């Protein structure tokens, strides 16, 4: 069956020469030499056993067989161009699916979603939340926002956004608050501590970083997910352990207290992107659909970088230089470059996070805790 069809390269060279009525112009359009087009046309004529062009003065003209093949190629290549254009358009309009933990989505991302949409109005962002173990390789997921500790998997491109800081928090309404507030961290060794099954080692990690004997910790009521744990703490049920990023708004509003501050862990909040995306329609349409793969990949990377810069900004970090340097070489393709450059030149820290850093934990500021070098 494949031998019934001549070389597609030869047909493509012929179609361009027939449409433009010039071998030189066809060579220019196809970005090849004049000789290369001529050889493809001769190969096609030899395979079909007919002459497709004849000399006409200093130019060329189509023979009757050439005109017949030109019409067939015009319809076939025209249909392919339309189909590929439609597929590219569908791919460009496809949503950017960002997966993240439900607690991060509910407590941090959604309250800042309006600001992200204002910075990236062209981004058709869809969000997928899960409190289970997130799989950044899940088909259809464009990127995943999650906490993890390096080293990173070889098949993932990870953009670190900020180092994780965790600490105990409690509500002013908690019955034991007055007894605990002015005491050192050791007082928690005798407390029945709220915990979550989604991060069972959080209290142990915190105790180790504080120089405390983790074996003396007492666990109280447990919750399936971090979101429920924080709701329990807000309701005054006890002392919980939480990432600073997820409770900063509550601390700023005096809904939660963090008397013992926060300590830095090995985990980092990062934007995880699969190195090899599953093939979509635009990648499966054959040679013509892949005429400009580099531009598509550049726009994909720019989308990721742009989203990463905005997430850094929303999290109150000024350390965006390492992302911006990767971005500078492709600025001409970024329609929204200027507004983001203004953010980088004059980063605006989230007011609530800034208040938390300035008034609640002066010795452990939220700003500047990003994983990258200062921008």
N, C-alpha and C positions, 0 to 999 in steps of 0.2 A: 504493500500500500504506500509506504514512504517513497519508493522509487518512482511512483506515478507522478510525483510532484517535483519539479526542478528545485535547485538550490534556492532557498528563500533570500539569501544574500544577492544572488543573481537577479531574481525577480524584483527585489527592492531597487537594485541599481538600474535595471531596465525601466521600472515605473517612474523613477525620478528623471531619467534622461528623456523618456517619452513625454512626461508632463511638462518639462521645462524646454524640450526640444533642443537640448544642449548637453553634451557630455561634460563640459567644463563646469556648467552650473550645477549639474547633478553631483559632480565630485565635491564642489564647494558645500552643497547642502548636506552631503553625507560625511563630510570631513575626511575624505580620502583623496588619493591622487587621481588625475585624469586617466593614467594608465590602469589603475585598479578598476575603475568603472568600465573601461573598454574591455579589459580581460573578462569581467563578469558577463558583459553582453555577448562577447564571442563564445564564452562557455555555454550560455543559454541558447544561442543560435545553433551551436554544434549539437547540443542535447536534443533540441526540437527538430533539427534538420531543415530549418527555414531561415531565410534572411529577415531580420526585423527592422533594419534601417538600411537606407540607401543614401549615397552622397548627394547633396543638393548644393552645388557651388562650394562655398567654404563651410557649409553646415551639414546637417543631416535631416532626413525626412523619413517618416514611417512608411514601411511597405504595407500592403493590405493585411498580411499576417501580423505585422507589428501593431496596426490599429486595432485588430481584433484582441490581441493580448493586452494592449493598453487599456481598452475598455474593461476587460475582465479584472485587471490589476487595480484599476481605479476603484471599482466597486468593492473588491475584496479588501484592499488596504484602507479605503475610506471607512468601511465597516469596522475594521480592527481599530482604527484611530478613535472612532466614536466610542467603541466599547471600552477601550483603555482609558479614554478621557473620563468616561462615566465612573469607571472603577476608581480612578485616582480621586475624583471628586467625592465619591462615597467614603474613601479612606480618609480624606482630609476632614470630612464632616463627622467621622466616627467619634464617639465620645472617648475622652481620656479617662480611663477607669483607674482610680486611685484607691487601693485597699489600705486599711489601717485598723488598729484595735478599736473596739467600740467605745472604750473609756476615753481614749484620746480624741476620737471623733466627737463625742458628746460634750466633753468638758473643756476641750481646747480648740478643736478645729472649727466646729460649727459656729461658735461665738465670733470667729474671725473670718468666716466665709465671705461675708459682704465685702470686706477689705480685699480679700484675694480676688474676688470677682471684679472689683473695681480696677485692680492692677492688670488683670489678664481677662478682659471681656471676651476675647476670641477663643478662650479655652473652654471647650465643651466638657466640663468636668463632671464625672459621675463618681460617687463615693460608695465604697463597699466596706462594711464593718463586720468584724468578727471578734469575739472574745476568746476563741480557740486559738490554736497555733496557726499563724498566718503562713501561707505558702506563696512566696513572691514569684514562683514559677507557674502559678495557676493560669491556664489558658484564658486569654481575654484581659488579664490584668496588665495595665500599662506600667504601673509602678506601685510600690508598696512602702508605706511609711510605718516604721516599726523600731522598737528598741532592741538592740542586740549587741553582743560583745565581739570585737575582732578576734581572730582574723576573718576576713570576709570570704565567702565562697568564690571560687575561680570563675564560675559562670554568671556572676552578678556584678554589675557596676553599682557601687555604693557611694552615695554622696552624704558624708557625715554632716549633720546639721548642728547638733549640740550634745555635749556630754550629759549623761544622766546624773541627777543629784536626788537622793532620797532622804527622807527623814520622818520622824514620828509627828503626827498631827492629831489634834483633839478639838472638840467643840468647847466653847466657854460654858455650854450648858451641861457638859459632862459632870456627873456628881462628884468625881474625884479630882476635878480640875484644880481647885484651890490647894489641895494637898500636894499636887505634883509640880505646879508651875515654877516654884522657886528652888527646885531640887536639881541636882546633877543628873546626868543621863542614867546613872546606875539605879535610880529609883524605879526605872521601868522593868528591872529584872524581877521585881515582885508583883508586877501588874499582869492581869489577864489580857493579853494583847489581841486585838482584832487582826485577822489575817485573811489572805485570799489564796485559793487553790491555784489560781493562774500564775502566781509568783510565790511559790512556797518558801523559797530561800531568801526572801527580802529581809526579814527580820534578822536572820543569821548573818547576811552580808553586812547589814548596818551595824550589828553588834561587833563584828570583826573589825570594821573600819573605825569604830569608836574605842577599840581596845578592851571590849567587854567580853566576858565569858559567855558565849552563846548558849552553852549547855544549861545555863541558869534561867534562860527565857521561859516564860509561861505563856502558852497560847490560849486564847479565849475562843470566842465564837468565830467560826470561819465562814467565808462567802465564796461563791463560785467564781465571781468576776470582780475585778478591781472597781468597776463602777459601783457595784452594790456595797463594797467595803467602804468607799468614800461616802456613800449615802448614809451608811450606818454611823460613821464618824460625825457627819453633819447632824445627825439626829441625837447625838450625845450618848451613844452606846458604849464608847470606849476610845482607846488610843489605837490609831491605825498607822500603817507605814505607806508612804505614797511618794511618787516622783514630784519634785518641786514644780515642774511645769504644769501639772494637772491640778494643783491646789493653790497656785499663785493668786488666782482671782478670788478664791474663798478667803485667803489670808488677807488680801488687800481690803476685802469687805468685812473683816472681823468675824466671818462665819467659822473660820478655823484658826487655831493657834499652832505655832511651830516653835515651842520654847527651846528645843535642843538643836535647832538649825538643820542643815542638810549636809550630807557628805557625798562626795563624788564617787561613782562606781565605775566599773570597766565598761558598762553599757553605754551606747550612744544612740541617739535618735537619728535615723538615717533614711534617706530616700533610696530604695532598692529598685534597680532596673535590670531586667534580664538582658544578658548580652546578646542572646539569640531569641528574637521574637518569633512566635509561631507564624507560619506563613498565612497571610491573608489573601483576599481576592487580588489585590494589586500585585502580589508577588507570584501569583499562579497563572498569569495571563500570557506567559511566553516572552519571547525576546523583545517585542515592541513595548510591552508594559514595563520592561526593565531598561528603557533607554536612558532614564535619568535617576538611577537608584541613589547616586551620591547625594543629590539634592534632597531626596526624601529622608535619607538618614541624617543629613545635617539638620533638617527641620525637626526631626524627632529628638535629636540631641539638644537642640535649642529649646524645645518645649520643656524637656527635663530640666535643663539648666535654669531656664526662666522660672519654672515652678520652684526649684530648689532655692533660688535667690529670694523669692517671695516668702517661702516658708521660713528661711533664716530671718528675714525682716519681721515677720509676724511673731517669731519666737523671741524677738528682742535682741538678736545677735548682731554685732557689727562685723563679725569675721566672715566676710563674703568674698574676700579677694581671690581665694583659690578657685571659686566657681567662676568669678568674673574673668579671670585670666583665660580660662578655657573657652570663654564666650567671645572674647574680643576679636579673634580671627574670623568670626562669622557674623559680625554685626550687621553687615549689609542685608542679611536674610531676616533679621529680626525686626518685625514691624513695630514692636513696642520697646525698642532699645532705649529711647530717650527717657521715658518715665522711670525705667528701672535704673538707668545711670544716675538719675537724680536721687533715687533712694539710696544707691550705693555711696554717692558723694556726700549725702547728708542723711545717714540712717536715722530713722525715727523709732525709738524703742516704744514698745507697747506701754501705755501709761500705767496700766495696772501692774505689769511686771516691774516697771521702773519703781513704782511706789513700794512694791514688796521688797525690792533690792535695797532701796534707800532707807526704809523705815522699819522693816520687819527683821531682816537679816543683813545688817550692814557689813558683817565680816564674811558673807558668802553671797556676793552679788550674782544676780542672774545674767546680767550683761557680760559679754566677753567670754562666755563659757562654750563658745562654738569650737568645733574640732579643727577648723582650718586656721592658717596663719592670719594675722591681722590684715585686713584689706586696706 
